Amino acid sequence: MKCYCVMNFKEPLGLMEMETPTPVGTQVLVQVRAAGVCHSDIHFWEGSYDLGNGRSLLLKDRGIKLPMTMGHETAGTVVAMGPEATGVEKGRNYLVYPWIGCRQCPACLDGLENHCSSPQYLGVQRPGGYADHLLVPHPRYLIDIADMDPAVIAPYACSGLTTYSALNKVGANIYQKHPIVIMGAGGLGLMCLALVKALNGVGAIVVDIDPAKRQAALEAGALAVIDGAAPDAAQQIIAANGGKLVQAMIDLVGAPSTTSLGFDILIKGGKLVIVGLFGGGASWPIAFIPMKALQILGSYTGSLAELRELLQLVKDNKITPIPVHKHPLAEADKVLTALREGKVTGRAVLTA
């Protein structure tokens, strides 16, 4: 099998050829049809996360070993399975849930493997989908996608799931009654916008510094689009909300400037759900958090149950697909570079 791997952090991906694994026990071998290229992959490629104040979280200090095949948005065809694997069929296409936990800790036992303290995520701790084959440890992580296009479906494993889970944290009692703010109009932002519509939300005001992405959000149905770099961005958001502070913001960027903007536009008791991992340190006046009764929530991917719920919405044709740009697997490094440079609108997907 062929795979494109991080050989060394911040260096071009390298092509590796190795023996295609033979599944044992409950393992399932999937022939990859599509693998999404995600912003999280950039952080992995860089090898660190910016914690602010000159501090960094280094992946090598967290037990990440190279080379590693990235890719956590994967859809493909089951081609082999171990003798204990049941519930899936050879020749059928499935979406792979990548946020695999230890299945023993309290989070895993509560069905929140994405919160596991000893994770075994595909594309992070285990080889992922930037390859022509992927070994999945158990059939429970495979969701049948029937005859749907794997390239369109693959991004739901992270882009879709992450925004769906973030919206669950906002709550239907808010987004179905009030406009919300979506910070960032990349692949996640457009996905979030589509989900707001699918879940009968009032709509969203979308903020981004890139005019092309703002235009894409407007064409996708945003109530309004705002340049986040504008000196009066907060005032523009409030004006777009009818002159009122907003009930909730989903921050898909996660930078000091974006979280600070969210802090300034939220109503008392409002929710700031932070998804993005751009990094840096927060500069909020701590006293204002209780004074404004703000709920500041971190949201990391989503649960297997949430992905199943999300795929049902897709199967019911309730979600407008976001723009997907297909590229050959051999262009993995080129596509990752384009994403780092902000040249991707919608979602880039590697296909076999």
RODO-2510 file (C-alpha; in nm, 4 decimals, decimal comma):
residues 352
     n   res          X          Y          Z
     1     m     0,0000     0,0000     0,0000
     2     k     0,0988     0,3616    -0,0548
     3     c     0,0668     0,6370     0,2040
     4     y     0,1747     0,9970     0,2318
     5     c     0,3285     1,0588     0,5713
     6     v     0,4682     1,3291     0,7943
     7     m     0,8315     1,2184     0,7991
     8     n     0,9505     1,5194     0,9978
     9     f     0,7457     1,8092     1,1285
    10     k     0,7266     2,1093     0,8928
    11     e     0,8780     1,9142     0,6052
    12     p     0,7052     1,7925     0,2857
    13     l     0,4986     1,4767     0,3149
    14     g     0,6835     1,1666     0,2039
    15     l     0,5575     0,8720     0,0028
    16     m     0,5987     0,5405     0,1808
    17     e     0,5204     0,1950     0,0494
    18     m     0,4515    -0,0863     0,2909
    19     e     0,2787    -0,4204     0,3060
    20     t    -0,0984    -0,3874     0,3039
    21     p    -0,2140    -0,5029     0,6508
    22     t    -0,4169    -0,8186     0,6992
    23     p    -0,7008    -0,7520     0,9475
    24     v    -0,7233    -0,9745     1,2550
    25     g    -0,9824    -1,0013     1,5301
    26     t    -1,2373    -0,7216     1,4913
    27     q    -1,0249    -0,5186     1,2492
    28     v    -1,1605    -0,4057     0,9123
    29     l    -0,9493    -0,3107     0,6107
    30     v    -1,0914    -0,0229     0,4073
    31     q    -0,9770     0,0738     0,0597
    32     v    -0,9719     0,4527     0,0746
    33     r    -1,1920     0,6298    -0,1784
    34     a    -1,1714     0,9780    -0,0295
    35     a    -0,9727     1,1546     0,2451
    36     g    -1,0473     1,5113     0,3489
    37     v    -0,7641     1,7560     0,4124
    38     c    -0,8408     1,9400     0,7353
    39     h    -0,6982     2,2408     0,9210
    40     s    -0,6210     2,0050     1,2090
    41     d    -0,3792     1,8310     0,9751
    42     i    -0,1853     2,1568     0,9506
    43     h    -0,1345     2,1636     1,3271
    44     f    -0,0178     1,8025     1,3211
    45     w     0,2210     1,8776     1,0320
    46     e     0,3605     2,1737     1,2278
    47     g     0,4145     1,9494     1,5295
    48     s     0,2879     2,1957     1,7881
    49     y     0,0033     2,4104     1,9162
    50     d     0,0485     2,7727     2,0216
    51     l    -0,0552     2,8096     2,3868
    52     g     0,0222     3,1813     2,4027
    53     n     0,2720     3,3719     2,6171
    54     g     0,5612     3,2025     2,4394
    55     r     0,4467     2,8512     2,5234
    56     s     0,3827     2,5623     2,2855
    57     l     0,2350     2,2139     2,3130
    58     l     0,4770     1,9854     2,1277
    59     l     0,3340     1,6687     1,9761
    60     k     0,6626     1,4837     2,0224
    61     d     0,6176     1,5368     2,3975
    62     r     0,2693     1,3819     2,3753
    63     g     0,3943     1,0494     2,2436
    64     i     0,3323     1,1156     1,8733
    65     k     0,5795     0,9105     1,6723
    66     l     0,6842     0,9730     1,3141
    67     p     0,6443     0,8795     1,0385
    68     m     0,2658     0,9097     1,0625
    69     t    -0,0001     0,8971     0,7947
    70     m    -0,2420     1,1837     0,8494
    71     g    -0,6075     1,1944     0,7455
    72     h    -0,9098     1,1681     0,9738
    73     e    -1,1883     1,2363     0,7213
    74     t    -1,2009     0,9056     0,5386
    75     a    -1,4586     0,7157     0,3356
    76     g    -1,3942     0,3934     0,1517
    77     t    -1,4826     0,0373     0,0629
    78     v    -1,4502    -0,2611     0,2949
    79     v    -1,2173    -0,5110     0,1275
    80     a    -1,1259    -0,7462     0,4147
    81     m    -1,2078    -0,8084     0,7792
    82     g    -1,0922    -1,0143     1,0715
    83     p    -1,2844    -1,3240     1,1839
    84     e    -1,4508    -1,1343     1,4715
    85     a    -1,5668    -0,8376     1,2625
    86     t    -1,9412    -0,8402     1,2035
    87     g    -2,2037    -0,5956     1,0823
    88     v    -2,0236    -0,4709     0,7703
    89     e    -2,0031    -0,6122     0,4180
    90     k    -1,7205    -0,6423     0,1713
    91     g    -1,7715    -0,4203    -0,1299
    92     r    -1,9863    -0,1611     0,0520
    93     n    -1,8817     0,1978     0,1142
    94     y    -1,8567     0,3418     0,4648
    95     l    -1,7641     0,6633     0,6412
    96     v    -1,4992     0,6052     0,9087
    97     y    -1,5380     0,7541     1,2573
    98     p    -1,1773     0,8473     1,3454
    99     w    -1,2029     0,9673     1,7079
   100     i    -1,1278     0,6321     1,8652
   101     g    -1,0723     0,6026     2,2392
   102     c    -0,9547     0,3386     2,4825
   103     r    -1,3155     0,2263     2,5494
   104     q    -1,2332     0,1906     2,9191
   105     c    -1,2116     0,5427     3,0666
   106     p    -1,5178     0,7327     3,1992
   107     a    -1,5467     0,9396     2,8802
   108     c    -1,5445     0,6329     2,6555
   109     l    -1,7922     0,4511     2,8763
   110     d    -2,0230     0,7522     2,8421
   111     g    -1,9998     0,7297     2,4630
   112     l    -1,7586     1,0215     2,4321
   113     e    -1,4539     0,8562     2,2807
   114     n    -1,3574     1,1951     2,1369
   115     h    -1,2897     1,3029     2,4977
   116     c    -1,0719     1,0002     2,5788
   117     s    -0,7603     1,0772     2,7827
   118     s    -0,5683     0,7987     2,6016
   119     p    -0,6902     0,8482     2,2454
   120     q    -0,6070     0,6361     1,9451
   121     y    -0,7357     0,8741     1,6779
   122     l    -0,6927     0,7749     1,3164
   123     g    -0,4523     1,0117     1,1460
   124     v    -0,3037     1,1194     1,4791
   125     q    -0,2015     0,8237     1,6978
   126     r    -0,2922     0,5606     1,4353
   127     p    -0,2308     0,5751     1,0589
   128     g    -0,5005     0,7694     0,8771
   129     g    -0,6532     0,8158     0,5359
   130     y    -0,3757     0,9787     0,3295
   131     a    -0,3247     0,6302     0,1911
   132     d    -0,4857     0,3789    -0,0407
   133     h    -0,5836     0,1519     0,2528
   134     l    -0,6842     0,2145     0,6139
   135     l    -0,7054    -0,0340     0,9002
   136     v    -1,0036     0,0331     1,1296
   137     p    -0,9972    -0,1447     1,4689
   138     h    -1,3684    -0,2316     1,4891
   139     p    -1,6724    -0,2252     1,2582
   140     r    -1,8596    -0,0049     1,5061
   141     y    -1,6601     0,2872     1,3650
   142     l    -1,7992     0,2379     1,0132
   143     i    -2,1213     0,4034     0,8950
   144     d    -2,2813     0,2772     0,5748
   145     i    -2,3047     0,5509     0,3099
   146     a    -2,4694     0,3337     0,0412
   147     d    -2,4221     0,4917    -0,3033
   148     m    -2,3395     0,8449    -0,1838
   149     d    -2,0215     1,0047    -0,3218
   150     p    -1,7363     0,9214    -0,0783
   151     a    -1,5639     1,2544    -0,1573
   152     v    -1,8731     1,4491    -0,0549
   153     i    -1,9315     1,2374     0,2554
   154     a    -1,5730     1,2138     0,3887
   155     p    -1,5616     1,5692     0,5374
   156     y    -1,8566     1,4890     0,7642
   157     a    -1,6207     1,2809     0,9824
   158     c    -1,4604     1,6020     1,1107
   159     s    -1,5830     1,9187     0,9418
   160     g    -1,9465     1,8138     0,9678
   161     l    -1,9225     1,6369     1,3019
   162     t    -1,7265     1,9172     1,4669
   163     t    -1,9753     2,1858     1,3677
   164     y    -2,2758     1,9642     1,4455
   165     s    -2,1420     1,9007     1,7963
   166     a    -2,0706     2,2724     1,8423
   167     l    -2,4284     2,3553     1,7430
   168     n    -2,5517     2,0974     1,9937
   169     k    -2,3607     2,2880     2,2606
   170     v    -2,5222     2,6151     2,1506
   171     g    -2,8598     2,4424     2,1734
   172     a    -3,1658     2,4447     1,9494
   173     n    -3,3414     2,6719     2,2007
   174     i    -3,0944     2,9414     2,0924
   175     y    -3,0184     2,8854     1,7225
   176     q    -3,3841     2,8180     1,6347
   177     k    -3,4913     3,1460     1,7967
   178     h    -3,2007     3,3814     1,7361
   179     p    -2,9304     3,4414     1,4737
   180     i    -2,5893     3,3162     1,5795
   181     v    -2,2423     3,4256     1,4705
   182     i    -2,0056     3,1891     1,2898
   183     m    -1,6423     3,2995     1,3036
   184     g    -1,4612     3,1658     0,9969
   185     a    -1,5977     3,0893     0,6499
   186     g    -1,3667     2,8088     0,5415
   187     g    -1,4798     2,4478     0,5072
   188     l    -1,6048     2,4323     0,8665
   189     g    -1,7834     2,7665     0,8404
   190     l    -1,9717     2,6675     0,5258
   191     m    -2,0564     2,3320     0,6815
   192     c    -2,1822     2,5026     0,9969
   193     l    -2,3937     2,7371     0,7870
   194     a    -2,5497     2,4404     0,6053
   195     l    -2,6227     2,2680     0,9363
   196     v    -2,7918     2,5756     1,0846
   197     k    -3,0308     2,5668     0,7902
   198     a    -3,0815     2,1896     0,8129
   199     l    -3,1631     2,2141     1,1839
   200     n    -3,4257     2,4847     1,1268
   201     g    -3,2080     2,7625     1,2652
   202     v    -3,2900     3,1293     1,2196
   203     g    -2,9595     3,1807     1,0378
   204     a    -2,6067     3,3010     1,0940
   205     i    -2,3931     3,6110     1,0583
   206     v    -2,0572     3,4955     0,9224
   207     v    -1,7261     3,6691     0,9971
   208     d    -1,4061     3,6201     0,7966
   209     i    -1,1120     3,8346     0,6894
   210     d    -1,1021     3,6806     0,3385
   211     p    -1,3392     3,8498     0,0897
   212     a    -1,3628     3,5355    -0,1263
   213     k    -1,4716     3,3287     0,1714
   214     r    -1,7192     3,5961     0,2786
   215     q    -1,8681     3,5832    -0,0694
   216     a    -1,8909     3,2035    -0,0492
   217     a    -2,0740     3,2347     0,2828
   218     l    -2,3134     3,4912     0,1380
   219     e    -2,3888     3,2616    -0,1556
   220     a    -2,4453     2,9779     0,0934
   221     g    -2,7166     3,1760     0,2700
   222     a    -2,5489     3,3786     0,5453
   223     l    -2,7726     3,6506     0,6877
   224     a    -2,4782     3,8899     0,6602
   225     v    -2,1011     3,8716     0,6208
   226     i    -1,8554     4,0862     0,8157
   227     d    -1,4852     4,1520     0,7726
   228     g    -1,3354     4,0436     1,1027
   229     a    -1,0376     4,2749     1,0479
   230     a    -1,2540     4,5870     1,0264
   231     p    -1,1978     4,8263     1,3206
   232     d    -1,5729     4,8358     1,3811
   233     a    -1,6366     4,4631     1,3261
   234     a    -1,8188     4,4309     1,6591
   235     q    -2,0488     4,7221     1,5767
   236     q    -2,1172     4,5766     1,2308
   237     i    -2,2117     4,2400     1,3796
   238     i    -2,4449     4,4012     1,6305
   239     a    -2,6012     4,6132     1,3546
   240     a    -2,6541     4,3007     1,1418
   241     n    -2,8291     4,1458     1,4416
   242     g    -3,0852     4,4244     1,4507
   243     g    -2,8836     4,6408     1,6871
   244     k    -2,8743     4,3718     1,9566
   245     l    -2,5946     4,1755     2,1192
   246     v    -2,5863     3,8147     1,9999
   247     q    -2,6884     3,5038     2,1892
   248     a    -2,4071     3,2758     2,0748
   249     m    -2,0932     3,2586     1,8634
   250     i    -1,9138     2,9525     1,7286
   251     d    -1,5471     3,0394     1,6841
   252     l    -1,3976     2,8146     1,4187
   253     v    -1,0677     3,0048     1,4247
   254     g    -0,9716     3,0160     1,7914
   255     a    -0,7310     3,3110     1,7854
   256     p    -0,6991     3,5878     2,0477
   257     s    -0,8588     3,8375     1,8094
   258     t    -1,1584     3,6160     1,7295
   259     t    -1,2330     3,5071     2,0854
   260     s    -1,1973     3,8686     2,1987
   261     l    -1,4492     3,9770     1,9360
   262     g    -1,6871     3,7080     2,0545
   263     f    -1,6463     3,8240     2,4122
   264     d    -1,7452     4,1776     2,3083
   265     i    -2,0589     4,0941     2,1074
   266     l    -2,2276     3,8432     2,3389
   267     i    -2,5361     3,9210     2,5408
   268     k    -2,5326     3,8615     2,9149
   269     g    -2,5622     3,4855     2,9592
   270     g    -2,4450     3,4256     2,6019
   271     k    -2,2380     3,1320     2,4772
   272     l    -1,8943     3,1380     2,3181
   273     v    -1,8179     2,7942     2,1732
   274     i    -1,4500     2,7693     2,0730
   275     v    -1,3636     2,5097     1,8127
   276     g    -1,0619     2,6478     1,6250
   277     l    -0,7048     2,5691     1,7245
   278     f    -0,5207     2,8683     1,5798
   279     g    -0,3854     2,9251     1,9293
   280     g    -0,2532     3,2030     2,1464
   281     g    -0,3553     3,3366     2,4857
   282     a    -0,6848     3,4918     2,5912
   283     s    -0,6911     3,8446     2,7291
   284     w    -1,0383     3,8635     2,8789
   285     p    -1,0956     4,0516     3,2036
   286     i    -1,1725     3,7554     3,4278
   287     a    -1,4218     3,9528     3,6365
   288     f    -1,6313     4,0131     3,3251
   289     i    -1,6930     3,6410     3,2793
   290     p    -1,9108     3,6088     3,5924
   291     m    -2,0418     3,9639     3,5561
   292     k    -2,1665     3,8827     3,2051
   293     a    -2,2576     3,5257     3,3086
   294     l    -2,0841     3,4041     2,9926
   295     q    -2,0571     3,0385     2,9026
   296     i    -1,7210     2,9761     2,7359
   297     l    -1,7161     2,6209     2,6031
   298     g    -1,4507     2,4210     2,4245
   299     s    -1,5749     2,1796     2,1604
   300     y    -1,3525     1,9054     2,0168
   301     t    -1,4902     1,7002     1,7261
   302     g    -1,7960     1,4962     1,8313
   303     s    -1,9198     1,1582     1,9444
   304     l    -1,9934     0,8490     1,7378
   305     a    -2,3628     0,8893     1,8205
   306     e    -2,3549     1,2457     1,6892
   307     l    -2,1912     1,1321     1,3649
   308     r    -2,4670     0,8757     1,3159
   309     e    -2,7286     1,1473     1,3752
   310     l    -2,5528     1,3756     1,1297
   311     l    -2,5326     1,1096     0,8584
   312     q    -2,9043     1,0495     0,8953
   313     l    -2,9622     1,4179     0,8172
   314     v    -2,7424     1,3755     0,5107
   315     k    -2,9315     1,0642     0,3992
   316     d    -3,2593     1,2525     0,4446
   317     n    -3,1284     1,5231     0,2054
   318     k    -3,1631     1,7934     0,4714
   319     i    -2,8092     1,9269     0,4317
   320     t    -2,6913     2,1274     0,1334
   321     p    -2,3475     1,9865     0,0385
   322     i    -2,0567     2,2304     0,0713
   323     p    -1,8168     2,2813    -0,2218
   324     v    -1,5739     1,9891    -0,2458
   325     h    -1,2589     2,0024    -0,4580
   326     k    -1,1156     1,6639    -0,5525
   327     h    -0,7431     1,5986    -0,5908
   328     p    -0,5424     1,2803    -0,6561
   329     l    -0,3867     1,1202    -0,3494
   330     a    -0,0432     1,1881    -0,4997
   331     e    -0,1077     1,5636    -0,4547
   332     a    -0,1447     1,5324    -0,0762
   333     d     0,1485     1,7610     0,0035
   334     k     0,0471     2,0166    -0,2587
   335     v    -0,3084     2,0326    -0,1239
   336     l    -0,1916     2,0609     0,2376
   337     t     0,0329     2,3519     0,1342
   338     a    -0,2566     2,5253    -0,0407
   339     l    -0,4682     2,4890     0,2731
   340     r    -0,1896     2,6357     0,4883
   341     e    -0,1727     2,9333     0,2524
   342     g    -0,5473     2,9937     0,2738
   343     k    -0,6071     2,9059    -0,0909
   344     v    -0,8828     2,6508    -0,0336
   345     t    -1,2492     2,7519    -0,0326
   346     g    -1,4844     2,4783     0,0783
   347     r    -1,3231     2,1398     0,1372
   348     a    -1,0268     1,9737    -0,0353
   349     v    -1,0505     1,5961    -0,0641
   350     l    -0,7912     1,3454    -0,1803
   351     t    -0,9362     1,0686    -0,3972
   352     a    -0,8125     0,7318    -0,5168
***
